Amino acid sequence: MENFLTDREFEHLNTTIYEDAKTGSKWIAQEIISLIKKRQQENKTVVLGLATGSSPLKVYEELIRAHKEDGLSFENVITFNLDEYYPMLPESVHSYVRFMKENLFDHIDIKEENTHLPDGTLSMEEVPEFCRNYELQIRQAGGIDIQLLGIGRTGHIGFNEPGSGIRSRTRMVTLDQLTRRDAAPSFGGINNVPRRAITMGVGSIMEARKILLMAWGNGKAPIIREAVEGPITESVPTTFLQEHPNVDVILDEAAAEKLTRIDFPWLVRDIVWTDAMIKKAVCHLSISLGKPVLKLTTEDYNEHGLDQLVTIYGPVHDINIKVFNMLQHTITGWPGGKPNADDSQRPERAQPESKRVLVFSPHPDDDVISMGGTIQRLVDQGHEVHIAYQTSGNIAVMDDDARRFAKFTKAFNDRFKISTQESCSLHKEIIGFLDMKETGDIDTPSVRSIKTSIRQEESIAACRYIGIEESRVHFLNLPFYETGRVKKLPLGDNDIQIITDIIQEIQPHQIYAAGDLADPHGTHRVCLDGIFAALNGLKNEESMQNCWVWLYRGAWHEWPINEIEMAVPMSPYQVLRKRKSIFYHESQKDGVVFQGSDSREFWQRAEERNKETAHLYNQLGLAEYEAMEAFVRYHFID
C-alpha cells in the first residue's frame, strides 16, 4: 500500500489512497468487522447503512470471508440500504433486494428481519408513508453507526442527484440522465432503466455517526476531485460530506489521480524531479498557458509553482529543450521499428526487421477502434500481425440483430433447399425465445451462439479490409465472460491458460493490449489482468526476452500527453481507412447496447480522440498531424 498522508491543503475530507480496490476494500471491511466485534462484547447491536453497485462488492466479499473463515457472526447487525429503483420487483435481476441477497445476505448469518431496503413494488400513493416509516425505523434502531457510500459520476450519493439539498430525507427521486446511462449496460439499454428511485436523503446520510466513501478506477477521478477539493454545492451532493465530522474517503490510485497532491504534487510540496515528473510539469504548464514548450519563460515557471525546478535544473531554455526532445522522440511512423535505422531515439527497436505482432482485443472491435491506424501501418510495413479477440462480445448484440440473422439463415436454407428438420426446429426455438424475452432474461445458448457468430464475422471482415488474413485472426472466447449477463465470473486459471497458449503459439516480438481501465470491474480490466498473469508466468521463457508490450486505450479515454511513450501519426487517408474498418462492426453502430454516457458512435469517439492527441502535440510545439494513436510501454515485473 502506498499512502499519501501529507500535503493535503487542497482537501476538505480525510482521504486515504490505496494501491488497488482490493486493498482499500479490506480496510473498509476491517472497520466494519472491528465495530461488530466490539458491540458483540458489549452485547449491543450494530446498525450499518449499505450501498449497492460495483464499488462495495469487494467489501462484501471480505465480510463473507470473515464469516466463513474467521467465524464472524452478524446476528447483532441491523442494515438499512440506501436506495432502490422504482418500480422494481424484488426478484428482478436489477433489484437491489436481489443484489444484497446474492452478494451478502445469503452468505452470512444475518437475521432477515434485521435487513431493510426501500420497496420498489409500492404504489405511488404508498411511497411517502413508506419513506416516513423508513426514517422512523432507522431512529428506532438507534441510528446508523457506519454508512457505506459509493459515488456516482454526477456526484450523487445514494440516488441524491444534483440539486438535492443537505436536509433532504428518504423520498422518491427522478434519476439524472447520466446516472441512467451508466446503468444502461446492465439493463440492456437506457430505455429499460427506470426513471425513478427511492433513496435515503442527504440529511438521512449525514446523521450517520461514521461515513465511509469509496471510489475505484480513473472513471471516478474527476468527480472525486470535485467532492474532496471543491466547494460545497447542491450541484455535487457529495460535497455536503465536508460538513460531517467523521468521514473517511477511501480510494485506489486510479480514482485519486486528479487530486492536486497526485496530479500536481509540485504545488503542495518539494518533490524529486524525475524525467517523468519534469515532462508532466512542463507539458501541463505549456497547455495551461497555451504556449509551445520552447516559448516558456522563467516568469512562466516561477509564477506557476515551478521555481524549484528552475533552481535545480535551470536555465529554463535547457529544461524546455529537454522536454521538447522527450516529446519528439515518442513520435514514429514505424510502430514496428524502422529497419536499418538508428533506433536510439525511437520508441521501438529496428530489429528484428520483420516482427511477429500479437494484438489483444478485449471485445471484437477494440482493436480497430483503439489502434486501427497502427495496425494498418504494421501490416503495410511487412510485419506478421495476429489479432486475438479475448471475449465473444455476444451480450453487446441486440436481439433484433440476432432475430434478423436467424431469419436470414432460414431463408438461405430454404432458397437453396438445404433446410432440415433440425434447422427448422432450431429456428423456431430461437425466434420463439426472442419474441417472449423480457428485460433481464439470459439468452439461450443458441441465441448467444448466433450473437457470437455475428461479432466474429464482423471482426473477420474488418481484419480482411486492413490486410490481415483469416488464419491470423484468433477467437479466444475466454470462459469468464460467458455468463450471458453483464456481471461476469472472476478471472480463472482457464482464462489465463488460454492467453498463455496463444502467446506461446505466436511467440511475438510485440504485444499490444488494452490498458483502458476506467471501470476496474469491467471486461477490459479482467482481460488485462489475464494478460499480465500470463506474461508473469512466461517472463523467464527465452521467447519472451525479446518481446515488448504496448498498452493502448479504448473509445473513452486516452493516455495523458506526458505519459505517452509512442505516438503513431495518421494521415487524413489513414483516418478514413480506420473509420471504414470500424464500420465493418455493424452490430455496434446506431444505438448500441453499451453506449455509455457518450452519445457519439465509436468511430466518432476514436477519431476525435486521435485528433485531439495530435492537436496537443501541435499545441506543445511539435509538428501538426491529422491524428495520432498513443501507447505506453508495459515493463515486466521481476
N, C-alpha and C positions, 0 to 999 in steps of 0.2 A: 504494500500500500504506500502511495505517496500522498502525504497530507500537506497541503499548502496552508499553513496555520498562521502566517504573518501577513502584514501589509494589506489589511482589509478595509482601508479607509473609505473605499467606494461602496462597501457592502452594508446593507441595513439589516441583514438577517445572518444568524450564525450558520456558516456554510462550510461543510466538510467535503473534500473531494477524495474519492476512492479510485483505485486503478480501473475497476470494472463494476458492472451492475451486480455481479455475484458477491463480491466483497462488501459492497455497500449494503446489499440486502441482508447479508449475515449480521452486520452491525445493527440494522433496524430490528431484525428478528430477536437479537440478543437483548435489546432494550425491552421488548415486549415480554420475553421469557423471564427476565430478571424481575419485572414487576409482578408477573403471575406468581412466581415462587415466593416473593416477599409477601404478597397478600395471602397466599396459602398458609404461610407460617402465622399470619395474624388472624386466620380464619375469616377473611373478608373476600368480597368479590372484586373482580377487575372488569371495568367497562371499556371496551375497545370500539372506536369508530373505524370502520373498514372501507377500503376502496376497491374498485374493480379495474379492469383493463389489463394491459400487459405489464405496467410498472410494478405492481405488487406481487407478481407471480413467484419470483424467486424468494420473496419474504415468506410467502405461504408454504413454499417447498421446504424452507428451513424450519418453519413451525411444525410441519408434518414430520420432518426428520426427528425433531426434538421429542415429539410424542412417541414415535415408533421405536427410536433407538435409545433415547435417554429416559423414557417413561414419564415425560411431562404430561400432566393432566390438565384438561381445560374445563373441568367440571365447575370451577368457580368463575368462569368467564362469561360475560354478557356482551353481545355485539349489536351494533347498530350500523347498518350500511348507509353510505352517503346518498345513493340515488338509484333510480330505475327508469328505463324508458317507459313512455306511455303512448298508447296502450301496449301491454306486453303480458302474454300468458307465462306463468312460471315455468312451464315445461318447454318453452321455446328455446331453441339453441342460442338465441340472442339475449335471453333473460339473465339478469344478474342473480336471480334466485338460483338458477341452474349453475351459473358461473361459480357462485360461492360453494355450492354443494360439491361440484366436480373438482374444484381447486383447493378446498379447505375442509368444509364441514363434514363431508362424508369420510374423511380420513383421520379425524380426531374424535375425542370423546365429549365434545361439547353437547350440552342438552339442547334439543331442538327448540324448546320453549324459551331458551335464552338468546336465540338468534332473531334479529328483527331487520326487515327490509321493506322499503316502500312497495306498495301494492299497485302493480300496473293493470289489474283487472277491474278496478273500481269504475263506476260511472263518474262522469264529470261532476255531478252534483255531490257525490260522496267524498271527493278528494279533499276539500277544505277541512272537513271534520276529521278525516284520517290524519291530515298533516298536524292539526292541533293535538291529536292524541299521540302522535309520534313524538312531538316535543315533550308532552307530559310524561310519556314512558321513559324518555331519557332522564328527565329530572327525578322521577321516582326511583330510577336505578342508581341515582347518586351522581349523575353527570359523567361525561366521558373522560377517562383517565388519559388515554393516548389516542389521538386521532391520526390515522394514516391517510396521507393525501398524495395523489399524483398531480400533474399539471397539464392542462390542455394547451394547444398552441395558440388559443385565443387568450390564455391566461386564466382560464376558468379553473376553479376548484369545486369538486362535485360537478354539478351542472350549472353552477353560478356563472353565467356568461357575462361578457362585458355589459356594464350598466347595472349590475347587481349591487345593491347597497350594503354597507357594513352591518346594518341592523336587520337584514333580510332573514326570514325564518323558513322552515320547511314549507314547500309550496310547489305548484306546478309551474314549469317554465317552458318557453319556446327555445329550441336549440339553435345556436348560431350555424350559419351555412358551412363554415369551415369545420366545425365540430361534426356535422353530418357527413361532410366529405371525408374526414379522417376515419369515420366509422363505416363508410361505404363498402370497403373491401369485404368485411365480414358479413355484410348484409346482401352481398351480390349486386351492389349498385346503389347510388344515392336515393333513387326513387323508393327503395324499400326501407330506408332509415326513418324511424319515427320522427315527427317534427316536435314532439313534446317529451318532457320527462318530469318526474317528481324528484326533488332534490332537497337535502338539508340546506339551509341558508347560510350565508357568510356569518351572520350573527350566531347561529347554532354552532358552527365550526369554531368560532372564536371563544366559545365558552369551555372548550376542552382544556384540561389542565396542561397537557403537553401535546404539541403538534409535530409530526414527522413528515416532511415533504420530500418526496424522492423524484428524481428525473434521470433518465438514462438515454444516451445517444445524442449525436450532434443535431438532430432534428429539433430537440428541445432547447438547444443552447441560446438562441435569440430571445425566447420568452423568459428563460431563466435569468438572463442579464436584466431584463426589464423588471422582473419580480424582485430580484435581490438588490439591484442598484438604482432602480428608477424611483420616481416619486410615487406617493400613494394616490391612486386614482381608480375610479369606478371602471374605467376602460380596461384595466388589468386587475381583476378582482383579487388575484394572489397577493398584490401589494398590500392589501389590508393586513396580512400576517405580520407586517412590520410593526404593528401596534400591539402584537401579542407578546407577553413576557417570556414565553418558553417555547421557542420554535427552533428546530434543527432542520436545515436543508441538506439533504444527502445526495451527492451527485457522483456520476462516474466522470472520467476525464473528458469524454466527448461532450457531455452536457455542460461542462464547466468552461468550454473552450472560448466562450465570448466574454467571460468575466474579465474585468480590467487587469487583475493580478496575473491572469493567464495570457490574455491576448496582448496586453501592452505592459509587461512587467516593469519596463524601464520607467514608467510613470509613477510607480509606487515604491521602488527600492533599487539599490545598486545591484547590478546583475553581472554575470560572467558573459562577456561579449564573444560568443562563438560566431563562426561564419554564418551559421543558420540564423542566429538572432540578429546579426548585423543586416543581413539580407531582408529579414522581416521588417525591421525598424525602418530601414531606408525606403523599401517599397511602400510601406504604409505612409510615410512622410510624403513621398512623391505623389501618390494617388490622392491623398487628402488635400494637398496644396494644388493639384492639377499642374505640376511642373515635372518635366523629364528629369530623370535621376542626375544626369550630367549638368543640370542647371541649378541644382540645390545649393544653397549658400550656407555659410557659417551661421548667419542670423536665423535661417530656417531651422537648423539643427537646435540652436540654443533656445529658440522660442517655443519649441515643441518637445522639450524634455530629453533631448539627446546630447546635451552638453558634455555628459560623462563620456559618451562615445567619441566625441571630438577630442576631448582631453587625452584619451588613451591612444586613439588610432589616427588622429588628425595628421595633416590638414584635411579639410573636407573634400578637396579635389581628389585626394588619394582614395578616400572612402567611396566616393561616387564612382571612380573608375573601377574599383574592386567589385562593387555590386553590379555595375553595368556589364562587366565581363562575366560574372556569375550567371546573369540572366541570358546573355548572348550564347553562352556555351550549352544552354539547355535546348536550344532550337536546332532541329535537324530534320532534313527531308529524307533521311536514311534511318528509319527506326530499327532496321536490322543491322545497322553498321554500314559504313561506306567502304567498299573494297579498295585496297591499295591506297589507303589514305592514312594520314597521321590521326590517330583516334585519341590522342592525349587530351584534347579539349572537346571531345564529343561525348554525348551521353552513352553511346553503345560502342561495342568493340567492332573492329574491322574484320576480325577472324573469329570463327570460320566465315569465309566469304558467303557461302550459302548455308543458311541456318534452318534447322527444324524448329517450327514455332507452334506452340500449343496455346490456343486462346480458350479460356474457360468462360462460359456464359451462363449465369445462374438461370435465366429464363431463355426461351428460344427467340430472342430478339435483342438482348442486351449487347451482344457482340457488335451488331451494325449500328445500334443507337449510340453506343458509347465510344466505339473506336472503328467505325466503318471506314473512315478515310485512311487510317493507319493500316488496316487490313489490306485495303486496296494497294497501298504502297508496298507492303511486304510481298504481296502476290506479284505485282508488276516488277519488282526488283529481284525476282527469281528465288524467293525463299519457299520452303515447303510448309505451307500453313495448314494446320488442323484446327477445327472448331469442335469443342466438347461442350454440348448443352447439358448442364447438370441436372435440370429438372424438366419434367414434361410440360409444365405451364398449363396443364389442362383446365384448372379451375378458372383461368382467365378467359376462357372461350364462352361466349354467350350461348344460351340454349337455342336461340334462333339459328345460329350458325351450325350447331350440331344437327338440328332438325333439317336444315337445308341440305347438308351433305348426306344425311341418311336418305332423304328423298331422292337426291341425285344418284346415289349408288343403286337404289332400286330401279330408277328409270333407266340407268345404264344397263343393268342386268336384263331388264325387260326388253329393251331395244335390241340387244344382241342375243336374246333368247338364252341367257345363261342363268336365269333365276332357278333357285332350288327351294325346296320346302323349308330348309333350314334358314336360308337367307330371308325368305318371306316372313318366317316366324320371328327372326331377329329384328327385322324392320318394324314389324307390328309391336314388338316389345319396346323398342326404343321410342317410337313415336307415341305409344300409349303412356310411357313413363313421362315424357316431356310434356304431354298435354295435361297430365294430372299433377305435375310437380308444383310444390309450394315453396315459398321462400324458406331457406334453411335446410331443405331436403338434400341429402347426399346423393350425387349421381350414381347410377348403377355402373358396374364395371364396363358394360357395353358402351354406355354414353361417355364415360371417361376415356375409353379407348378411341372413340371417334374424335373426341376433342384433342387427344394426344396426337392422333394422325394429322389433324388439321394443322397443328403447330409444327409438326415435323416436316410436312410437305412445304409449308411456307418457308421454313429455315433452309431446306434444300434448294428451293428456288432462289432465295436471296444469295446463298453461297455460290450457286451456279452463275448468277449475274456478276459477282465480283471475282469470278475465276477460280473458285475452289471446287475441285471435283468431288463427287458424292462419296467416294471411298475415304475421303479425309474429313467427313462430317460424322461426328460420333454423338449418339444419344445415350447418356448415362442413366437417366431415369432414376435418380437417387431415391432409395426407399423412404427416407424421412418425409418426403414431400407428398407421398401417395396416400393421403388420408381422405381426400375428397372434400376437405374443409380448409378454411383459411388457417386454422390452427394446425400446426404440423407436429410430427414426432420429434423428440430430441435427436440430435446427430448421433448416429450409431457406428459401430465398428464396420458394418457392411458398407455404409456410405463412404467411409474413409478408405476402405479396401478398393472400392470401385475407382475412386480417384487415383489411388496409388497405382492401380493396374494400368490405367490409361497413360500415366506419366512414364511408367516403366516400358510400356509398349512403344511410345513415341520417342522417348529419350530426347527431349527437346533441349535446344540451346537457349530458347526464350520461352517463358511462360507469361501470359497476360491473365490477370484475374480481376474481378470486380471488387473494388475497395470502397464502394458506396454504402456506408454503414449508418445512414440516417435513422433507420429503425433497427435497434440492437436485437430485436426479436424476429426480424424479417428474414426472408429467404436469402437475401444477399449475405447477411451476416452468417447464417448457417453454412452456406456454400463456401464462404471464405474460410471459416473455421475448419471445414473439412479439408480444404486445400492446404492450409497451414499444418494441420495434423499429418497429412500425407507427406508434405515436404520435410517435416521434422523427422519422420520415420525414414526418409530417404536421403537425408542430408550428407550422410557419410558414404553413399554409393558413388562409385567412380563416375558414373554417367551424370551425376548432379554437380560435379565440381566445376563444370563449365556452363552451368545453367543460370541465367539471370531471370529474376521475377519482377515484372512490372505491374503496378496496380492502376486501373482506370476507374473512373466514376461514372455513374449512370445518368438517367434522364433528369434527376432532380438537383444534383449538386456537382460542383467542380472543385478540384484542389485549389486551395488558396495560392495566389500567384507566387508567393515566397517559398512554397513547398514543392512546386513543380520541378522535376528533375529532367524530364524530356517533354518537349513541346513539338508536335508534328504539324507543320503548316498544311493548309489545303487551299488550292486554287478555287476560283468560282466553279470551274468544271467539276472538280473533285467533290465539292459540296453538293452539287446536283446529283452526282453518282451516288453519294452516300444517301441522299434523300430517297432516291429511287430504290436502293437496297432495303430501306426501311419500309417502303410502300409494299414490298412483297409480303410483309406480315399483315395481311388484310384483316385478320380477325382482331387485330389490336388497333384498328383505326375507328374513328367516328363513334365516340361514346363507349369506350372500353369499360370492362368491369372494374379494373383497378386504376381509375383515372387519377385518384388522389385529389389534392386541393388545387391542382393546376389544370385549368380547362383546356390548355393547348394540347394538340396532339403530340405524340412522342417525337416525331421528326421536327416539329417546330421548337420544342424544348431543346433538343440536342443542337439544332442549328443555331439558335440564338445563344445558347451557352458557348458553343465553339466560337462564334463571332465575338462574344464578349471577352473571351480569353485573348483572342488576337488583339482586340481593342486595348486591353490592359497592357499588353506588351508594347503596343504602339504609344500608349499614354506614358509609359515609363521611358520612352525614348528609343525603342527598338524599331526595326523595320515594320512596315504595315503589311499585314497579310489579310486574306479574306476570312479565314477561320483557322482555329488550332484545336487539336486534341491533346490532352495533357496526361502525364503519367508520373507516378512516384515509384521509385525502386524499393522493393522489399528485400531486406537482408536476412539471411538465415541466422537463427539464434544458436550460438554454440552452447 
